């Protein structure tokens, strides 16, 4: 009986979980793609390019969408059981609420463990692939599109202008081509009445067949006047052919090793090693400040050169030390003071940058753990809350889930900000969101276990009536 009940609840949850994760991932993915769309549109990307990029984006969105999916799916599942009184029937048969929550609780535990491995191993790989591909796509030239009345400069060394073209884009009219391949400016021009444009050799070359035109070239020598060229060559043709290489339009992949040094592409052990290395660098700079600053101190008088005696709080210098020597010593002291100040400020700036980088490493490292544990904590909120509000579907559960997820997100951002600024250590700041939401989940679990009605209007009416009756009794006693 209990096994069948567990299976029934688990099947209902898995369906809701798959649906909610899919919808949430689509929403976040749309937002991510839109932020890069203006840089990628018009570059002739293939379906394979888009599929690869979207796949990697989906992977590193899972640490955010999975906890929210658990929260929403558990709230819908147990809210649906309560809405149709199935939860009441199960409790009346002697099965406690804790036992009813157990199958999804076990799933949440395993999901948290899986997300811990996923964040540590898969996410760095997905980030490396996604950002390296995104960089290459940004560098890719826009697809070949020659517009009417505008000079097109996409082909290296050439500027092309047309006055019109056929609907299929193959036939061009009134073509003007400036040849800049020799680096002589606008001295080589080709004009044609019309042209046929097509691709060859698997779209690796663009061919322009020009009709009824001519080429105009200004030939200059080293002794000729640029304003009055030595030679002017003009050729006319009935038909001419120009071939352009489209190699610059291909997607050239950058070596992924160039991106591997970024903290987003590292696992927890690599991040720990990076934190230790940055800490050693900081200590080394501190030691360098102590030892290096000694070189800026200037001691003019040593041994018996400086003879002084103190009388009534005043220093009496030896008469052998002249005024000029004191002025020289004073100027050198000022120069040394300025030098040591600049040196100390430079080293302090380096220390600040190292500390900031170290804090960012801590944020990335502890984020792998906090996002994984968030699946379990948000389940402790969603499941009892669903049993309390007794509402299934996508109405009230979605609204409540968004509210609690925003609350979790705000606390997490506060803790992350504290960690980045060095106010608290990473093992404290990055856990603020989880620590803040865990008591909330335990509170709802206690309320659901006691069949609380805190989300029903009757509860507050009865509570208000009790308050009014208490005041009435107090007033009657005073009379």
Secondary structure as UniProt FT lines:
FT   HELIX           2..40
FT   TURN            41..42
FT   HELIX           47..83
FT   TURN            84..85
FT   HELIX           86..92
FT   TURN            93..94
FT   HELIX           97..117
FT   HELIX           118..122
FT   HELIX           123..139
FT   TURN            156..157
FT   STRAND          158..162
FT   STRAND          164..165
FT   TURN            167..168
FT   STRAND          171..179
FT   TURN            181..182
FT   TURN            186..187
FT   STRAND          188..200
FT   TURN            201..204
FT   STRAND          205..219
FT   TURN            222..223
FT   STRAND          231..245
FT   HELIX           247..249
FT   HELIX           256..258
FT   TURN            259..261
FT   HELIX           263..265
FT   HELIX           268..292
FT   HELIX           293..296
FT   TURN            303..304
FT   STRAND          308..311
FT   TURN            312..313
FT   STRAND          314..317
FT   TURN            319..320
FT   HELIX           323..389
FT   TURN            393..394
FT   HELIX           396..420
FT   TURN            421..422
FT   HELIX           426..429
FT   TURN            430..431
FT   HELIX           432..449
FT   TURN            450..451
FT   TURN            454..455
FT   HELIX           457..478
//
